[in-house]
Amino acid sequence: MSSFVGALFVFSFLFLIYVLPTLHILVSSRSRGGAKFGWILINLVFPILGWGVFLVITQKEKERITQTRYADKISARNRPMFIKNQSPRQHADDIARTLTANS
């Protein structure tokens, strides 16, 4: 009976150390594509350290969106007045039309 309890303890420990952090990285929206694969490999080699570094370095999706919106506001504020209400593509089209009209 004690060998069964010992084996159960070992498997539970391995599950907590390897499988749960790896599953968290797999379903997390903090990384995508090849980066997610890299984080899983790092986590399998250095389980607790890799998961801790993953949580510290990567950002939550909500934080990433908030920072992107803030950067958009800053860049919109720094645009010249005559192009504030245009998208960059519309502004590029206007410049192209002006250049071809003057040629």
C-alpha positions, 0 to 999 in steps of 0.5 A, a space after each residue: 500500500 505504501 508503494 502505491 501512495 509513494 507512486 501516487 505522490 510522485 505522479 501528482 508532483 510531476 503532474 503539478 510541475 510539468 503538465 499544469 504549467 505546460 497546459 497553461 502556456 498552451 491555452 494562454 493568449 499571452 503568446 502565439 505561434 512559434 513563440 508559444 512552442 518556444 515557451 513550452 520547450 523552455 517550460 519542459 526543460 526548466 519547469 518552474 523557472 520557465 513558467 515564472 519567466 513566461 508569466 513575467 515577460 509576456 503580457 495579458 491580452 487586455 494589457 497589450 490592447 490597452 498599450 496599443 490604444 495608448 500608442 495610437 492616441 499618442 501617434 494621432 496627437 502628433 500628426 499634423 492637423 491636415 491629416 488628423 482625420 485621414 488614415 495613413 493609406 488615405 494620406 498616401 493616396 492624396 500624396 500620390 495623386 498630388 505627385 501624379 497631377 504635378 508631373 
